[in-house]
Amino acid sequence: MWSPFARRADAFHTFLSDNREAGTAIATAMAEAGESWSRTLAEQDDEREATWRGRALNAEDALKTAHAEILTQRTRIGELRSEMRNLWAE
């Protein structure tokens, strides 16, 4: 016993066999839809990549700033230690 879906599929297959132009039109539409979908996915990938690239550049800048601040603080700590040694030596 055929399910309604199988009957419809068989009818669709028969229709396409009898109507080559319709089959060609459907195949063309499916190909165009696939190409459109591929372009959409590629555009989304490009957008995501640009976002991550921007985040990476921001993180790199923040890291450079943090390293500079750490160097400044270490230099200041060294200066303060020298001052403390000088005070204890007196």
N, C-alpha and C positions, 0 to 999 in steps of 0.2 A: 504494500500500500504506500503510495507516494504522499509525502507531506505537502502541505500547501506551498511551502517554500520551494521544494523540489519541483513541483508542477510549474510554479512561476519561473523558476530557473530554466526549466526545459522549454517553456514557451518563449522565454527571452532568447535562448540559444537558437531556437527555430526561427524566431523573428530576425535575428542577426544573420542567420544563414540565408534567409530569403531576401534580405534587404542589405546588400553589401554597403551601400552608401551610408545607411544608418550606423552600421558597424564601424565604418571608417570615421564617421563624425564622432562617435562615442570614443573611439581610440584616440583621436586627435584631442578631444576635450580632456580626456584623462591624462594625456601627455602634457598638455598645457597646464593643467592643474598641478601635476607633479613638478613641473619646472617652476611654477609660481611658488609652490610650497618650498622647494629647494632654495629659491631666492630669498624667501622670507626667513628661513632658518639661517642662511648665510648672513643676512643683515643682522639678525639677532645675535649671532656669534660675534660679528664685528663690533656691535654695540657693547656686548659684555666684555670683549677683549679691551676695548677702549676704556671702559670703566675700571677694569682691573689694572690696566697700564697706568691710569691716573692715580689710583690708590697706591700702586707700587712706587711711583715717583714721589708722592706725598710722604710715604713711609721713609723713603730714602732721605728726603730733605729733613724730616723729623729726626732721623738717626744722626745725621751730620750735626744738627743743632744740639742734640743730646750729648754727642761726643765733645763738641766744643765747650758746652757748659760743664761737663765733668772735668775737662782739662783745666778750665778756669777755677773750679772749686778745689781741685788738687793743688794747683799753684798757690791759691790763697791759704789752704791748710798748711802747706809747707812754710809759707811766710809766717803764719801765726805760731807754728811750732818753734821756728827760729826765735821769734820774739819772746816766747815763753822760756826757752833755754837761756836767753840773754837775761831775763828777769831773775831766774833762779841762780844764775852765775853771780849776780851782784851781791 
